[in-house]
Amino acid sequence: MTLFRQYIAPFLIVLVFLVALLAVSSRIFLPNDLAAPAPIEDTDAANFQQTPRNPAISSSLVNQPASTLAH
């Protein structure tokens, strides 16, 4: 147990820190358009559909009583 506490755990912590540092630092080498923050688009809640996109699923839900859908 002392081997894990003294050698392996600190090594894993340093390794995770170095991987995170490498990921953050690699943005320097990206092209300018990729290094910028992602654009934010306004979503309209009225245009958002709650229906399934798979026609097989949506056709199986048509004309079903509410008691059979709420399992």
Phi and psi in radians as a Rosetta constraint file:
Dihedral C 1 N 2 CA 2 C 2 CIRCULARHARMONIC -1.199 0.35
Dihedral N 2 CA 2 C 2 N 3 CIRCULARHARMONIC -0.535 0.35
Dihedral C 2 N 3 CA 3 C 3 CIRCULARHARMONIC -1.081 0.35
Dihedral N 3 CA 3 C 3 N 4 CIRCULARHARMONIC -0.770 0.35
Dihedral C 3 N 4 CA 4 C 4 CIRCULARHARMONIC -1.137 0.35
Dihedral N 4 CA 4 C 4 N 5 CIRCULARHARMONIC -0.766 0.35
Dihedral C 4 N 5 CA 5 C 5 CIRCULARHARMONIC -1.216 0.35
Dihedral N 5 CA 5 C 5 N 6 CIRCULARHARMONIC -0.587 0.35
Dihedral C 5 N 6 CA 6 C 6 CIRCULARHARMONIC -1.606 0.35
Dihedral N 6 CA 6 C 6 N 7 CIRCULARHARMONIC -0.491 0.35
Dihedral C 6 N 7 CA 7 C 7 CIRCULARHARMONIC -2.097 0.35
Dihedral N 7 CA 7 C 7 N 8 CIRCULARHARMONIC -0.868 0.35
Dihedral C 7 N 8 CA 8 C 8 CIRCULARHARMONIC -1.317 0.35
Dihedral N 8 CA 8 C 8 N 9 CIRCULARHARMONIC -0.841 0.35
Dihedral C 8 N 9 CA 9 C 9 CIRCULARHARMONIC -1.074 0.35
Dihedral N 9 CA 9 C 9 N 10 CIRCULARHARMONIC -0.838 0.35
Dihedral C 9 N 10 CA 10 C 10 CIRCULARHARMONIC -1.084 0.35
Dihedral N 10 CA 10 C 10 N 11 CIRCULARHARMONIC -0.628 0.35
Dihedral C 10 N 11 CA 11 C 11 CIRCULARHARMONIC -1.112 0.35
Dihedral N 11 CA 11 C 11 N 12 CIRCULARHARMONIC -0.742 0.35
Dihedral C 11 N 12 CA 12 C 12 CIRCULARHARMONIC -1.132 0.35
Dihedral N 12 CA 12 C 12 N 13 CIRCULARHARMONIC -0.672 0.35
Dihedral C 12 N 13 CA 13 C 13 CIRCULARHARMONIC -1.131 0.35
Dihedral N 13 CA 13 C 13 N 14 CIRCULARHARMONIC -0.791 0.35
Dihedral C 13 N 14 CA 14 C 14 CIRCULARHARMONIC -1.155 0.35
Dihedral N 14 CA 14 C 14 N 15 CIRCULARHARMONIC -0.658 0.35
Dihedral C 14 N 15 CA 15 C 15 CIRCULARHARMONIC -1.124 0.35
Dihedral N 15 CA 15 C 15 N 16 CIRCULARHARMONIC -0.761 0.35
Dihedral C 15 N 16 CA 16 C 16 CIRCULARHARMONIC -1.106 0.35
Dihedral N 16 CA 16 C 16 N 17 CIRCULARHARMONIC -0.718 0.35
Dihedral C 16 N 17 CA 17 C 17 CIRCULARHARMONIC -1.086 0.35
Dihedral N 17 CA 17 C 17 N 18 CIRCULARHARMONIC -0.746 0.35
Dihedral C 17 N 18 CA 18 C 18 CIRCULARHARMONIC -1.190 0.35
Dihedral N 18 CA 18 C 18 N 19 CIRCULARHARMONIC -0.636 0.35
Dihedral C 18 N 19 CA 19 C 19 CIRCULARHARMONIC -1.152 0.35
Dihedral N 19 CA 19 C 19 N 20 CIRCULARHARMONIC -0.732 0.35
Dihedral C 19 N 20 CA 20 C 20 CIRCULARHARMONIC -1.136 0.35
Dihedral N 20 CA 20 C 20 N 21 CIRCULARHARMONIC -0.711 0.35
Dihedral C 20 N 21 CA 21 C 21 CIRCULARHARMONIC -1.102 0.35
Dihedral N 21 CA 21 C 21 N 22 CIRCULARHARMONIC -0.703 0.35
Dihedral C 21 N 22 CA 22 C 22 CIRCULARHARMONIC -1.135 0.35
Dihedral N 22 CA 22 C 22 N 23 CIRCULARHARMONIC -0.722 0.35
Dihedral C 22 N 23 CA 23 C 23 CIRCULARHARMONIC -1.143 0.35
Dihedral N 23 CA 23 C 23 N 24 CIRCULARHARMONIC -0.715 0.35
Dihedral C 23 N 24 CA 24 C 24 CIRCULARHARMONIC -1.262 0.35
Dihedral N 24 CA 24 C 24 N 25 CIRCULARHARMONIC -0.679 0.35
Dihedral C 24 N 25 CA 25 C 25 CIRCULARHARMONIC -1.287 0.35
Dihedral N 25 CA 25 C 25 N 26 CIRCULARHARMONIC -0.386 0.35
Dihedral C 25 N 26 CA 26 C 26 CIRCULARHARMONIC -1.219 0.35
Dihedral N 26 CA 26 C 26 N 27 CIRCULARHARMONIC -0.249 0.35
Dihedral C 26 N 27 CA 27 C 27 CIRCULARHARMONIC -1.112 0.35
Dihedral N 27 CA 27 C 27 N 28 CIRCULARHARMONIC -0.369 0.35
Dihedral C 27 N 28 CA 28 C 28 CIRCULARHARMONIC -1.079 0.35
Dihedral N 28 CA 28 C 28 N 29 CIRCULARHARMONIC -0.608 0.35
Dihedral C 28 N 29 CA 29 C 29 CIRCULARHARMONIC -1.598 0.35
Dihedral N 29 CA 29 C 29 N 30 CIRCULARHARMONIC -0.011 0.35
Dihedral C 29 N 30 CA 30 C 30 CIRCULARHARMONIC -1.352 0.35
Dihedral N 30 CA 30 C 30 N 31 CIRCULARHARMONIC 2.698 0.35
Dihedral C 30 N 31 CA 31 C 31 CIRCULARHARMONIC -1.076 0.35
Dihedral N 31 CA 31 C 31 N 32 CIRCULARHARMONIC 2.752 0.35
Dihedral C 31 N 32 CA 32 C 32 CIRCULARHARMONIC -1.023 0.35
Dihedral N 32 CA 32 C 32 N 33 CIRCULARHARMONIC -0.637 0.35
Dihedral C 32 N 33 CA 33 C 33 CIRCULARHARMONIC -1.272 0.35
Dihedral N 33 CA 33 C 33 N 34 CIRCULARHARMONIC -0.400 0.35
Dihedral C 33 N 34 CA 34 C 34 CIRCULARHARMONIC -1.558 0.35
Dihedral N 34 CA 34 C 34 N 35 CIRCULARHARMONIC -0.370 0.35
Dihedral C 34 N 35 CA 35 C 35 CIRCULARHARMONIC -1.410 0.35
Dihedral N 35 CA 35 C 35 N 36 CIRCULARHARMONIC -0.266 0.35
Dihedral C 35 N 36 CA 36 C 36 CIRCULARHARMONIC -1.297 0.35
Dihedral N 36 CA 36 C 36 N 37 CIRCULARHARMONIC 2.741 0.35
Dihedral C 36 N 37 CA 37 C 37 CIRCULARHARMONIC -1.105 0.35
Dihedral N 37 CA 37 C 37 N 38 CIRCULARHARMONIC 2.714 0.35
Dihedral C 37 N 38 CA 38 C 38 CIRCULARHARMONIC -1.183 0.35
Dihedral N 38 CA 38 C 38 N 39 CIRCULARHARMONIC 2.476 0.35
Dihedral C 38 N 39 CA 39 C 39 CIRCULARHARMONIC -1.208 0.35
Dihedral N 39 CA 39 C 39 N 40 CIRCULARHARMONIC 2.596 0.35
Dihedral C 39 N 40 CA 40 C 40 CIRCULARHARMONIC -1.846 0.35
Dihedral N 40 CA 40 C 40 N 41 CIRCULARHARMONIC 2.187 0.35
Dihedral C 40 N 41 CA 41 C 41 CIRCULARHARMONIC -1.905 0.35
Dihedral N 41 CA 41 C 41 N 42 CIRCULARHARMONIC 2.438 0.35
Dihedral C 41 N 42 CA 42 C 42 CIRCULARHARMONIC -1.358 0.35
Dihedral N 42 CA 42 C 42 N 43 CIRCULARHARMONIC 2.267 0.35
Dihedral C 42 N 43 CA 43 C 43 CIRCULARHARMONIC -1.791 0.35
Dihedral N 43 CA 43 C 43 N 44 CIRCULARHARMONIC 2.387 0.35
Dihedral C 43 N 44 CA 44 C 44 CIRCULARHARMONIC -1.628 0.35
Dihedral N 44 CA 44 C 44 N 45 CIRCULARHARMONIC 2.083 0.35
Dihedral C 44 N 45 CA 45 C 45 CIRCULARHARMONIC -1.136 0.35
Dihedral N 45 CA 45 C 45 N 46 CIRCULARHARMONIC -0.459 0.35
Dihedral C 45 N 46 CA 46 C 46 CIRCULARHARMONIC -1.247 0.35
Dihedral N 46 CA 46 C 46 N 47 CIRCULARHARMONIC -0.510 0.35
Dihedral C 46 N 47 CA 47 C 47 CIRCULARHARMONIC -1.524 0.35
Dihedral N 47 CA 47 C 47 N 48 CIRCULARHARMONIC -0.128 0.35
Dihedral C 47 N 48 CA 48 C 48 CIRCULARHARMONIC -1.371 0.35
Dihedral N 48 CA 48 C 48 N 49 CIRCULARHARMONIC 2.179 0.35
Dihedral C 48 N 49 CA 49 C 49 CIRCULARHARMONIC -1.773 0.35
Dihedral N 49 CA 49 C 49 N 50 CIRCULARHARMONIC 2.386 0.35
Dihedral C 49 N 50 CA 50 C 50 CIRCULARHARMONIC -1.657 0.35
Dihedral N 50 CA 50 C 50 N 51 CIRCULARHARMONIC -0.012 0.35
Dihedral C 50 N 51 CA 51 C 51 CIRCULARHARMONIC -1.403 0.35
Dihedral N 51 CA 51 C 51 N 52 CIRCULARHARMONIC 2.616 0.35
Dihedral C 51 N 52 CA 52 C 52 CIRCULARHARMONIC -1.166 0.35
Dihedral N 52 CA 52 C 52 N 53 CIRCULARHARMONIC 2.581 0.35
Dihedral C 52 N 53 CA 53 C 53 CIRCULARHARMONIC -1.512 0.35
Dihedral N 53 CA 53 C 53 N 54 CIRCULARHARMONIC -0.279 0.35
Dihedral C 53 N 54 CA 54 C 54 CIRCULARHARMONIC -1.432 0.35
Dihedral N 54 CA 54 C 54 N 55 CIRCULARHARMONIC 2.086 0.35
Dihedral C 54 N 55 CA 55 C 55 CIRCULARHARMONIC -1.100 0.35
Dihedral N 55 CA 55 C 55 N 56 CIRCULARHARMONIC -0.519 0.35
Dihedral C 55 N 56 CA 56 C 56 CIRCULARHARMONIC -1.153 0.35
Dihedral N 56 CA 56 C 56 N 57 CIRCULARHARMONIC -0.667 0.35
Dihedral C 56 N 57 CA 57 C 57 CIRCULARHARMONIC -1.264 0.35
Dihedral N 57 CA 57 C 57 N 58 CIRCULARHARMONIC -0.766 0.35
Dihedral C 57 N 58 CA 58 C 58 CIRCULARHARMONIC -1.183 0.35
Dihedral N 58 CA 58 C 58 N 59 CIRCULARHARMONIC -0.595 0.35
Dihedral C 58 N 59 CA 59 C 59 CIRCULARHARMONIC -1.252 0.35
Dihedral N 59 CA 59 C 59 N 60 CIRCULARHARMONIC -0.490 0.35
Dihedral C 59 N 60 CA 60 C 60 CIRCULARHARMONIC -1.338 0.35
Dihedral N 60 CA 60 C 60 N 61 CIRCULARHARMONIC -0.313 0.35
Dihedral C 60 N 61 CA 61 C 61 CIRCULARHARMONIC -1.612 0.35
Dihedral N 61 CA 61 C 61 N 62 CIRCULARHARMONIC -0.170 0.35
Dihedral C 61 N 62 CA 62 C 62 CIRCULARHARMONIC -1.298 0.35
Dihedral N 62 CA 62 C 62 N 63 CIRCULARHARMONIC 2.400 0.35
Dihedral C 62 N 63 CA 63 C 63 CIRCULARHARMONIC 1.081 0.35
Dihedral N 63 CA 63 C 63 N 64 CIRCULARHARMONIC 0.516 0.35
Dihedral C 63 N 64 CA 64 C 64 CIRCULARHARMONIC -1.703 0.35
Dihedral N 64 CA 64 C 64 N 65 CIRCULARHARMONIC 2.400 0.35
Dihedral C 64 N 65 CA 65 C 65 CIRCULARHARMONIC -1.118 0.35
Dihedral N 65 CA 65 C 65 N 66 CIRCULARHARMONIC 2.608 0.35
Dihedral C 65 N 66 CA 66 C 66 CIRCULARHARMONIC -1.093 0.35
Dihedral N 66 CA 66 C 66 N 67 CIRCULARHARMONIC -0.494 0.35
Dihedral C 66 N 67 CA 67 C 67 CIRCULARHARMONIC -1.201 0.35
Dihedral N 67 CA 67 C 67 N 68 CIRCULARHARMONIC -0.497 0.35
Dihedral C 67 N 68 CA 68 C 68 CIRCULARHARMONIC -1.435 0.35
Dihedral N 68 CA 68 C 68 N 69 CIRCULARHARMONIC -0.366 0.35
Dihedral C 68 N 69 CA 69 C 69 CIRCULARHARMONIC -1.480 0.35
Dihedral N 69 CA 69 C 69 N 70 CIRCULARHARMONIC -0.371 0.35
Dihedral C 69 N 70 CA 70 C 70 CIRCULARHARMONIC -1.716 0.35
Dihedral N 70 CA 70 C 70 N 71 CIRCULARHARMONIC 1.079 0.35
